[in-house]
Amino acid sequence: MKAVITGGAGFIGSRLAEELLKQQYDILIIDNLISGSKENIPKSAKFVKKDIVKDDIANELEDADVIFHFAADPDVRSSAEKPEKSFNQNVVGTFNVLEACRKNDIERVVFASTSTVYGESETIPTPETMPCEPISNYGASKLACESYVSSYSHSYGIKSTVLRYANIYGPPSTHGVIFDFYKKLKTNPRKLEILGNGKQEKSYLFIDDCISGTMIAFQKQKKEYDVFNIGSEIKHTVDEIAEQVCKNIGISPIFEYTGGERGWVGDVKLMLLDISKLKDIGWKERTTFEQGVKEYISWLKKGEKK
């Protein structure tokens, strides 16, 4: 079985590649290495440096059994300042990948989406059936991508899986609130700047559980097109995250807040996904938040010693 992973040099994509290799897939990774790193690519995976926005990838998709489309601009915050960047990398890039799939008669696509497509849902926990009203340009771009995945699935018979991830963290991630706090505290261990008021409350899922959820959705989906939430059932405030990071570093800094209910334009104040659909097909979260943060901080510390 041949699997192609766009964005396979990135955080989730590279970890997915490792899991697929364990399951005896032949892996081809396509990545432009702008946010991904060659160091993340498993040694036994093939690699092609291409940009899905600018380059034709049709030849790379030839004879592929499944495409995991994980290449994207993941920065919610910068999408407010540079909306065209997230539109091009996410929407145009996804359209190009789907066109390459159509031309190669690819039968299976798995797309990495996001919980931000819901915006500020009135229903918490939020199920997949809730209306989507994104409040960030990033969320809007991902929702547009979902629509194209759906249309290509129904128009060309491509069995498609949409995965709405919620705040995935862990090695080898180099973005997100935990990473940001760690880097700030290494610069100044006496003070920690927290965006907003620290009361924003969301769920956070460790990368190992993200990958297991991804594989279960991919392998057990029955419909031609389906959407799955992938996240934790437990939410945490930003203050709680800061406390966990400080605890694992062994410091007690002063917390200083930038103020306001949101950390940035497009920041969702409260987010918790309903994951009963994924649990019904056999998934279970196995890593507690405390365990996950401890493992992640330990990995970050080891990276500094290299």
N, C-alpha and C positions, 0 to 999 in steps of 0.2 A: 504494500500500500504506500502510495506517495502522497505526502502532505506538504503543501506550501504554506509558509507562515509569513505574511507581510508584517513588518515591524518585529521580526523575530530576534533582533538584537536588543530589543527593549526589555523592560521589566517583566511584564506578564508573558509576552511572547517568547522570551528565552526560557522561562521556566516551563511553559507549555511544550517547547521543543524537547526539553529534557524528558518530560513525561511521555511524549509520543515516541521518542527513541527507545524508552524502556518497553514500550508496547510494540516494538519491531516495525515502526514506520520508517520509510525513507524520507528524510526531511530536507527541504530546500527553503532557506531563509532569504527573503528579499527585504533589504533595509537600506536607507540612504545614510545611516550612521550620523544623522544630525543630533538626535537625542539618544539613540541607542549606542551600544559599544561592542566592538569586536570581542572584547574580553567576555561578554555574556554568552557568546555563541558556543554551543557544545561542539567539541572537536569533531565528532562524527557527522555533524550536519553540514550539508553543502551551503554555500553562501554566494549570493550575487548582490553586488552593490548597485542598486537602482532606486530611483525616486518615482513612486507611483503617480505623482502629479505630472512629471515631465517625460518619463520614459515609458516605452511600450514594453509590457511584461508578458505579452501573449505567448511568446516562445517558452518562457519559464514555466508557464502553467500547463504546457502540453503533457498529456498522460497523467495529470494529477487526479487523485481520487477525492481530495477535499482541500479547500482553501480556508485557512484561518486568517481572516482579515483583521489584524491588530495594529496596523500602522495608523498613526493619528497624531494630531497636535493635542496633547492632553492637558494643556494649561488653561484652566477655567478663568483664572485671574487675568491673564494677558489677552484673552479673547474679547474683553471689553475695550481694551486699548487698540488691539489689532484684529478687528473682526474679519478682515479679508484673509488673514493668515489661517485662521481656524476653518474658514469656509473652503479655501483652496485645498488645504491638506486633508480635511475630513470629507467634505462633500464631493469635490472634484476627484480626489484620490479614490474614494469609494466607487464613484461612477466608473472610473477607469478600470478598477479591479473587476467590477461586475461585467463590464464590456469584454474584458479579456476572458472571463469565465464563460460568457455567452459564445464567444468565437471558438472556444475550445470544448464546448459541450460539457462543461464541468457539472457534475451532478450534486455536489454538496458544498455549501458555504456556511461558515460560522463567523459571526460578526461581533466584535467587542463594542458594546454600547455602554451606557452609563445611567445611573440613577438620576442624574440631573435632568433627564428628559421630562421627569414629572413636574419639575419646578417645586413650588410649595404646595404640596397636595393637602387637601382637607381631610384625607383619610390616612391615619397613621396606626399601624403599619400599612404601607401602600402596596396593593396588589397590582399585578400586571394589567388588570382590566381597567384601571383608573385612567381618566383622560390625562393627556400630556400637555403641560403648559410651561415650557422651560422659561426660566428668568435670566439665563446667561446665553451668550452667543455660542459658547461651547455646547451647551445642552441643545440649542436649536440646531446646530450643525449635525449633531449625532442623531437627532430625531429625523432630520432630512435624510440622513444615511439609512436609517431604519426603513423609511418609506421606499427608498430605492431597492433595498434588499427585498422588501415585500413584493414590489412590483415585478422585479426580475424573477422572483420565486414563482409567482403566479403566471407570468407571461411566458417563461421559458422552461418551466419544470425543474428549477433548481431547488432542491430541498435545503431550506435555510433556517439557521438557528441564530436568534438575537439574544445576547447576554447583557443584561443591565447590571453592571458591576457597581458596587458601592464602597468607595474608599478602601481599596486594596493596599496593603502595606507589607513590608518585609524585604529581605534580600532578593535581588540586588537593586532595589528602588533608590533613586536619587532625587525624589521629589515627594511632596506631601507634607502634612503638618508635623509628623514625627521627625522626619528628616530635617525639616526647617528648624524645629526646636533644637535638635541635636547640634546642628551647625552654629546656631546662634549662641548656644551655651558653651561651645568649645572656644568661641571668640571672646565671650564675656560671661564667665560662670557666676557673676554676681547679680546679673540682671537679665530678665527674659521679657522681650517685647511680645505681646499677644495681640493679634489683630482682632478688632471688635471688642466685645465685653467679656469674652471667655465663656459665655453661656450657650453659644451655639452647640447643638446636641445632635450627634449623628452616630451611625454604626461604623465599625471598622473591622475588616476581615483580613486575616493573615493569608499570605500568598499560597501556602500549602492547601488550605481549604478552598481557596479560589480555583486552583487547578483541579482539585477533585470535583468541585461543582461543575466546572467547565466540561470535564470528560463525561460526567454522568448525563448532563443535558445533551451533549453531542451524541452519545451512544444510545440513549433511551428515548429520544424524541420520536414521536409517532407521526405527527402532522407534517404536511409539506412545508409549512411555515409556522414557527412558534417563537414565543418570547419567554425568557426566564429571568427572574430576579436572582442575583447572587450577592448575598451580603450576610451580615451577622444579625441575630435577633436581639442583640443587646446594644444600646446606644450609650455614648459617653459625651460629656461636655468637653470643650477645649481645655478648660481648667484641669479636668481629670487627666487628660492626655499629658498636659504639661507636668503634672505631679508625678505621673508614671515615668516620664523621661528623666526628670530630676532624680527620682529615686534610684533608677538604674545607673545613672552617672555618679550618684553619691554626693549631690550638692543641694543647697537650699537657697536659691536666688530670690530676689524680689521680682514679683510679677508686675509689669507695667502694661497698661491697655491703651490701644489707639482709640477706643470708644466706638459706640454705635452697635446696633444689633447684628450687623454683618461684618465679616472680615474684609470683604472686598465687594465690588459691584458684581452681582450675580451669585453671591454666596447664599446658599439655602440655610436658613436658621435651624430647621428641624427636619431630619430625614431618618426614616427607618422603613426598610422594605419588608413586605410580607413575603416570606420565602417558603410558604407551605407547598406551593406547586413543585419546587425543587425537592423538598423533603419527601413528597409523595412518591417520587421515583427513586428514592434511596439515598439522598444526600444527608449528611450530618456534619455540622461544624464541630471540629475536634480540638481546636487550639483556643484557649482562653485569651482574652485581651492582654492580661498580665504576662502570660507565657510568651505571646507573640512579640510584645514590646521588648521583653528581656532578650529574646533571641535576636531581634533586629538590632538593638543597641549593641549587643555583643559583636555582631557582624560588622557594624560601623566602626567599632573600636579596633577590630582586627585590621580593617582596611587602612587605618591610620598608621599602623605599625609596619606596613609593607614598605 
